[in-house]
Amino acid sequence: MSTDAAVRTGPARVAWRSVLLVATVAAAVHLAVATRYGWHRDEFYYVVAGRHPDWGYVDQPPLTPLVARLAADLPDQLLALRVLAIGCQVGCVALTAVLTAQLGGRARAQALAAAAVAACPLFVGSALLFGTTVVDQVVWCATFVLVVRAVRRTTVGAWLAAGLVAGVGLENKDTVLVLLAGVAVGLAVFRRDVLRGPGPWVAGLLAAALAAPNVVWNATHGWPQQRMAALLSAQQGGTLGALAQLPVLLLLFAGPPLIALWVLGVRRLASAAAREDRWLLGAVVVVVVAFVATGGKFYYAGPVLTPLFAAGAVSVEASDGRRGRVGWPVAVAVSGVLAVLVWLPTLPVTTANDLRAVSPFVLETYGWPQFVDQVRDAEARMPPGTPILAANYGEAGALQLLGPASGLHATVVSGQNSYADWAPHTGTPDEVLCVGTWAPGELGAYWADVREIAPITYSRHVDGEETDLHAAIYDCRAPRGTWAQLWPRLSHLG
């Protein structure tokens, strides 16, 4: 009998002691460096968006901005946001262990799968900041767990729980639709009997009802979220670009030492021993193909690693080899150390700057107070009441959230994404302090007199998006129209 065939196929009890140990270590590591650098530009945007409550925004549904806004009302805004992100990471760790137990894995398999997620660069890096990605990951993990549970229990109540989580997830990120499509196809191909009952259909209706407010908002605003998705797809080269990025997910962001684990997971789910759960492999394939075909970013499909890690851990446990008892903990430890060093703000900022080609996101959490101080100093020399126009939402959010503590109290507007909906459209921009990255001559299309005051710089020879793109501060006068006339051209997605 093969080792795969020897694996128990029924669910096992969750070994919470070992699982919670792994989750606690992961949480402690993240907390130790959570606020070491500072805010990420996306976190500024989520908080500001949440302060303009609506059923949707041009680039996302409303859930994450609402939660970010609530967290930002606490005394330590940044720490509160990062605790939420770490909570999502811990949720992914624990839920992967539960999924492993559902697939028949006992304590060793559960600990291995949980540790793999805790050490996986994709999940480690996503928990760097609170945003739609880390929330999406925990929604996918919970949906996998609840659908596996519902398939086995076959009760409407079990299916309603899955529908509830998926529906809430759709108010965070539309990528959950792809997950649901993958689950539906996987069940239709490998477990068609499940679809004969009312449970999956009731769950689908519940998810659709919960997603409806954002769908209605999106439709009544001309489907901006779909335009945003198309723009992001085009920026990375569409289907061919997504296909080229697929190895980045499977080989680099899965964690090079953990590649063998997800490969074993594929083999396990394709084996006769996992016949009841083979639909999971079908769902994984559909998700990956769908995101590649639509030009989605490589990390959109990242959460499918959790059922592969879970199934792979079950297979490892079945083999029970002496070498594996040493080799797998070493592989997880190596992956975890590399992930923490490269994808979290652990290293000195100058060293992190040298690693930007591998992990550019970490440096996006550095330098915002310096940016705000430079703009404050320029604004102090302007006439009272001079507004500030920021080129992108990160710059605008930094000035709005960090500016008051630095002594900057000017009105800040931006034309990017949903910021374009929050700006004033009355009056004339006689003199404006324009901040950020602008194409040569771009500001001249809106003001006849444009003078550069100073470039944006960071200390300690650190680079960032602003310095890479030669962002600067400009004094703009003699407008070529009113705000209402200029704003349609200043508004943009990106």
C-alpha positions in Angstrom: 0.0 0.0 0.0 1.4 3.5 -0.9 1.9 6.0 1.8 -0.8 8.2 0.2 -3.3 5.4 0.4 -2.4 4.7 4.0 -3.3 8.2 5.1 -6.6 8.5 6.9 -9.2 10.3 4.9 -11.5 11.3 7.6 -11.1 14.5 9.6 -8.8 14.6 12.6 -9.0 16.6 15.8 -7.3 19.9 15.7 -4.1 19.9 17.8 -4.6 23.4 19.2 -1.5 23.3 21.5 1.0 23.0 18.6 -1.1 25.2 16.3 -1.3 28.0 18.8 2.4 27.8 19.5 3.1 28.3 15.8 0.6 31.2 15.6 2.0 32.8 18.8 5.6 32.7 17.4 4.4 34.2 14.1 2.5 37.0 15.9 5.4 37.8 18.1 7.8 38.1 15.2 5.5 40.4 13.3 4.7 42.6 16.4 8.4 43.0 17.1 8.9 45.0 13.9 5.3 46.1 13.2 5.9 49.8 13.4 9.7 49.9 12.9 9.6 52.0 9.7 6.2 53.5 9.4 3.0 53.8 7.4 2.5 52.3 4.0 0.9 54.6 1.3 -2.1 52.2 1.0 -2.8 52.4 4.7 -3.1 56.2 4.4 -5.6 55.7 1.6 -7.7 53.1 3.4 -8.1 55.4 6.4 -9.0 58.5 4.4 -11.4 56.4 2.3 -13.1 55.1 5.5 -13.6 58.7 6.5 -15.7 59.1 3.4 -18.1 56.2 4.0 -19.8 54.7 1.0 -20.8 51.4 -0.4 -17.8 51.4 -2.7 -14.9 53.2 -4.1 -13.5 53.3 -7.6 -10.8 50.8 -6.7 -12.3 48.6 -4.0 -15.4 47.6 -2.0 -16.0 49.3 1.4 -15.0 46.8 4.1 -11.2 47.4 4.5 -11.6 51.3 4.4 -14.3 51.1 7.1 -12.2 48.9 9.4 -9.1 51.0 8.8 -11.0 54.1 9.7 -12.2 52.5 13.0 -8.6 51.4 13.8 -7.3 54.9 13.1 -9.6 56.3 15.7 -7.6 54.5 18.4 -4.7 56.3 20.2 -1.9 54.5 18.3 -3.2 54.5 14.7 -0.4 52.6 13.0 0.0 50.0 15.7 -3.8 49.4 15.6 -3.7 48.8 11.8 -0.7 46.5 12.1 -2.3 44.5 14.8 -5.3 43.9 12.5 -2.9 42.8 9.8 -1.1 40.4 12.1 -4.5 39.1 13.3 -5.3 38.2 9.7 -1.9 36.4 9.3 -2.6 34.5 12.5 -6.0 33.6 11.2 -4.5 32.2 8.0 -2.1 30.1 10.1 -4.8 28.6 12.4 -7.3 28.1 9.6 -4.7 26.2 7.5 -4.2 23.9 10.5 -7.9 23.3 10.7 -8.0 22.6 7.0 -5.2 20.1 7.4 -7.2 18.3 10.2 -10.2 18.2 7.9 -8.0 16.4 5.3 -7.0 13.8 7.8 -3.8 15.3 9.1 -2.9 14.8 12.7 -0.8 17.0 15.0 2.5 16.8 13.0 0.8 17.6 9.7 -1.2 20.5 11.2 1.9 22.0 12.8 3.8 21.7 9.5 1.1 23.3 7.4 0.5 26.1 9.9 4.3 26.7 10.1 4.5 26.7 6.3 2.0 29.5 6.0 3.7 31.4 8.9 7.0 31.1 7.0 5.7 31.7 3.4 7.0 35.0 2.0 3.6 35.7 0.4 1.8 35.6 3.7 4.6 37.2 5.7 4.9 40.1 3.2 1.1 40.6 3.0 1.0 41.1 6.8 3.4 44.0 6.5 0.4 46.3 6.3 -3.3 46.3 6.9 -5.1 46.2 3.6 -7.4 44.4 1.2 -4.8 41.7 0.4 -4.3 40.4 3.9 -8.0 40.5 4.6 -8.6 38.6 1.3 -6.2 35.9 2.4 -8.0 35.1 5.6 -11.3 35.2 3.8 -10.1 32.6 1.3 -8.7 30.4 4.1 -11.9 30.5 6.0 -13.9 29.8 2.9 -11.8 26.7 2.1 -12.3 25.4 5.6 -16.1 26.1 5.7 -16.7 24.6 2.2 -14.8 21.4 3.1 -16.9 21.2 6.3 -20.1 21.8 4.4 -19.3 19.2 1.7 -18.9 16.6 4.5 -21.8 17.7 6.7 -24.2 18.4 3.7 -26.4 20.6 6.0 -27.8 23.9 4.9 -26.5 25.5 8.1 -22.9 24.5 7.2 -23.3 25.9 3.7 -24.8 29.2 5.1 -21.6 29.7 7.1 -19.5 29.4 4.0 -21.8 31.8 2.1 -21.7 34.3 4.9 -17.9 34.5 4.9 -17.7 34.6 1.1 -20.3 37.4 1.0 -18.4 39.5 3.6 -15.2 38.8 1.6 -16.9 40.2 -1.5 -17.3 43.5 0.3 -13.5 43.5 0.7 -12.2 42.3 -2.7 -13.8 41.0 -5.9 -11.2 38.3 -6.2 -13.5 36.1 -4.0 -15.7 35.7 -7.1 -12.8 33.8 -8.7 -12.5 31.6 -5.6 -16.3 30.8 -5.7 -16.0 30.0 -9.4 -13.2 27.7 -8.7 -15.1 25.9 -5.9 -18.2 25.6 -8.1 -16.2 24.1 -11.0 -14.3 21.8 -8.7 -17.5 20.5 -7.1 -19.2 20.1 -10.5 -16.3 18.0 -11.9 -15.4 15.9 -8.8 -18.3 16.1 -6.4 -21.4 16.7 -8.5 -23.5 14.9 -5.9 -23.0 17.9 -3.5 -24.7 20.3 -6.0 -27.9 18.3 -6.0 -28.7 19.5 -2.5 -30.0 23.0 -1.6 -27.0 24.0 0.5 -24.6 25.3 -2.1 -27.3 27.3 -3.9 -28.6 28.9 -0.7 -25.0 29.8 0.2 -24.5 31.4 -3.2 -27.7 33.4 -2.8 -26.5 34.6 0.7 -23.1 35.6 -0.7 -24.8 37.5 -3.6 -27.1 39.3 -1.2 -24.2 40.5 1.0 -22.3 41.6 -2.1 -25.3 43.4 -3.6 -24.7 46.9 -2.0 -21.3 47.2 -3.6 -22.5 45.8 -6.9 -25.3 48.4 -7.0 -22.9 51.2 -6.1 -20.5 50.0 -8.8 -23.2 49.8 -11.4 -24.7 53.2 -10.6 -21.2 54.8 -10.9 -20.4 53.3 -14.3 -18.4 50.2 -13.1 -15.2 52.0 -12.1 -13.9 48.9 -10.3 -13.9 47.0 -13.5 -12.1 49.9 -15.3 -9.5 49.8 -12.5 -9.0 46.1 -12.8 -8.5 46.4 -16.6 -6.0 49.2 -16.1 -4.0 47.1 -13.6 -4.1 44.2 -15.9 -2.8 46.3 -18.8 0.0 47.8 -16.7 1.5 44.4 -16.1 1.0 43.1 -19.7 -2.3 41.4 -19.6 -2.5 37.6 -19.9 1.1 37.2 -21.1 2.4 39.4 -18.2 0.4 37.4 -15.7 1.7 34.2 -17.1 5.3 35.5 -16.9 4.6 36.3 -13.2 3.2 32.9 -12.3 6.6 31.4 -11.5 7.2 34.3 -9.1 4.2 33.0 -7.0 5.0 29.3 -7.3 8.7 29.5 -6.8 9.6 32.7 -5.0 6.6 33.9 -3.0 5.6 30.3 -2.0 9.1 30.1 -0.4 11.8 28.2 -2.2 12.4 25.8 0.6 8.6 25.0 0.6 8.2 24.3 -3.1 8.3 20.6 -2.4 5.5 20.9 0.1 3.0 22.3 -2.3 4.1 19.9 -5.0 3.3 17.0 -2.6 0.0 18.7 -2.0 -0.9 18.6 -5.7 0.1 14.9 -5.8 -1.9 14.1 -2.7 -5.1 15.8 -3.9 -4.7 14.0 -7.3 -4.3 10.6 -5.6 -7.0 8.0 -5.0 -6.7 8.5 -1.2 -8.0 12.1 -1.6 -10.8 11.3 -3.9 -13.3 13.0 -1.7 -11.3 16.2 -1.6 -10.0 16.3 -5.2 -12.4 19.2 -5.9 -9.9 21.3 -4.0 -7.3 20.7 -6.7 -9.9 21.5 -9.4 -10.6 24.8 -7.6 -6.9 25.6 -7.4 -6.4 25.0 -11.1 -9.4 27.1 -12.0 -8.3 30.0 -9.8 -4.8 30.1 -11.3 -6.0 29.8 -14.9 -8.7 32.5 -14.3 -6.2 35.0 -12.9 -3.7 34.4 -15.6 -6.3 34.7 -18.3 -7.6 38.0 -17.0 -4.1 39.4 -16.3 -4.5 39.5 -12.6 -1.5 40.2 -10.3 0.4 37.1 -9.2 -0.5 37.4 -5.5 -4.3 37.3 -6.2 -4.1 33.5 -6.5 -1.7 33.2 -3.5 -4.2 31.9 -1.0 -4.5 28.6 -3.0 -1.2 27.7 -1.5 -3.0 26.9 1.8 -4.9 23.8 0.6 -1.8 22.7 -1.2 0.3 23.1 2.0 -2.4 21.3 4.0 -2.5 18.3 1.6 1.2 18.2 1.3 1.6 18.1 5.1 -0.8 15.2 5.3 1.4 13.4 2.8 4.5 14.2 4.7 3.0 12.9 7.9 2.1 9.6 6.2 5.6 9.0 5.0 6.9 9.4 8.5 10.5 9.3 7.4 13.3 10.1 9.9 14.9 12.5 7.4 11.7 14.3 7.0 11.3 14.9 10.7 14.5 17.0 10.5 14.3 18.2 6.9 10.9 19.8 7.0 11.4 21.9 10.2 14.7 23.1 8.7 13.0 24.0 5.4 10.3 26.0 7.3 12.9 27.7 9.4 15.0 28.7 6.4 11.9 30.0 4.6 10.7 31.9 7.6 14.0 33.6 8.4 14.5 34.7 4.7 10.9 36.0 4.6 11.2 38.0 7.8 14.5 39.5 6.8 13.4 40.4 3.2 9.7 41.1 3.5 9.4 42.8 6.9 11.1 46.0 8.2 13.7 43.9 10.1 17.0 45.0 8.5 18.6 48.5 8.7 16.9 50.7 6.2 20.0 51.1 4.0 20.2 47.3 3.7 16.5 47.1 2.9 17.1 49.7 0.2 19.7 47.4 -1.4 17.1 44.7 -1.5 14.4 46.8 -3.2 14.7 44.8 -6.4 13.4 41.7 -4.5 11.1 43.4 -2.0 10.1 46.9 -2.9 7.1 47.1 -0.6 9.1 47.4 2.7 10.7 50.7 1.6 7.2 52.1 0.9 6.8 52.2 4.7 9.8 54.5 5.1 10.3 58.2 4.9 6.8 59.6 5.1 7.5 62.0 8.0 10.4 63.4 6.1 8.2 63.9 3.1 5.6 65.7 5.2 8.2 68.0 6.8 9.5 69.0 3.4 6.0 69.9 2.2 5.3 71.7 5.5 8.4 73.9 5.1 7.4 74.8 1.5 3.8 75.5 2.5 4.9 77.8 5.3 6.4 80.2 2.7 3.1 80.3 0.7 0.2 82.7 1.2 -2.2 81.6 3.9 -4.9 79.3 2.7 -2.9 77.9 -0.3 -4.2 74.4 -1.1 -2.0 71.4 -1.8 -2.5 69.2 -4.8 -0.8 65.8 -4.4 0.0 63.6 -7.5 -1.2 60.4 -5.8 -3.2 59.1 -3.0 -0.2 58.0 -0.9 1.2 61.5 -0.8 -2.2 63.1 -0.2 -2.9 60.6 2.6 0.4 61.2 4.3 -0.1 65.0 4.3 -3.6 64.6 5.7 -2.9 62.1 8.4 0.7 63.1 9.4 0.5 66.8 8.5 -1.4 68.1 11.5 1.1 66.7 14.0 3.9 68.3 12.0 2.2 71.7 11.8 0.7 71.3 8.4 -3.0 72.3 8.2 -3.6 73.1 4.6 -6.3 71.7 2.5 -5.0 68.6 0.6 -6.6 67.3 -2.6 -5.6 64.7 -5.2 -7.1 63.6 -8.5 -6.1 59.9 -8.2 -8.7 57.2 -7.7 -11.5 58.0 -5.2 -9.6 61.1 -4.0 -11.0 62.7 -7.2 -14.5 62.3 -5.7 -13.7 64.1 -2.5 -12.1 67.3 -3.9 -13.7 70.7 -4.0 -15.0 71.7 -7.4 -15.7 75.4 -6.8 -13.5 78.4 -7.1 -10.3 79.1 -9.0 -6.9 77.6 -8.1 -5.1 80.9 -8.3 -2.0 79.6 -6.5 -1.5 75.9 -5.6 1.3 74.0 -4.0 1.6 70.9 -6.2 3.5 67.9 -4.7 4.6 64.7 -6.2 5.5 63.1 -9.6 4.3 65.0 -12.6 5.2 64.4 -16.3 7.3 67.1 -17.9 5.1 69.9 -18.8 2.0 68.3 -17.2 1.4 71.1 -14.6 1.9 73.6 -17.4 -1.3 72.4 -18.9 -3.2 73.6 -15.8 -1.1 76.7 -14.7 0.8 79.2 -16.8 3.4 79.9 -14.2 5.0 76.7 -12.7 8.1 77.0 -10.5 9.9 74.1 -8.9 10.6 74.8 -5.2 12.6 71.6 -4.3 12.9 68.0 -5.1 11.6 65.3 -2.6 14.5 63.6 -0.9 15.0 61.0 1.8 17.9 60.9 4.2 20.5 58.1 4.5 20.6 57.5 0.7 17.3 55.7 0.7 15.2 55.5 -2.5 11.5 55.3 -2.9 8.8 55.8 -5.4 8.9 59.5 -5.0 12.7 59.8 -5.5 12.7 57.2 -8.3 10.1 59.2 -10.3 11.8 62.6 -9.4 8.9 63.9 -7.3 9.1 67.6 -6.4 7.3 70.5 -4.8 6.0 73.2 -7.2 4.5 76.6 -6.8 1.8 76.9 -9.5 0.1 80.2 -10.4 -2.0 81.7 -13.2 -4.5 78.9 -13.7 -5.9 78.0 -17.1 -9.4 77.5 -15.7 -11.5 77.0 -12.6 -11.3 73.9 -10.4 -14.4 72.6 -12.1 -12.9 73.0 -15.5 -9.5 71.5 -14.6 -10.7 68.7 -12.4 -11.8 66.2 -15.2 -8.3 66.2 -16.6 -6.6 66.1 -13.2 -8.7 63.0 -12.2 -7.2 59.7 -13.0 -7.0 56.0 -12.1 -3.8 54.4 -11.1 
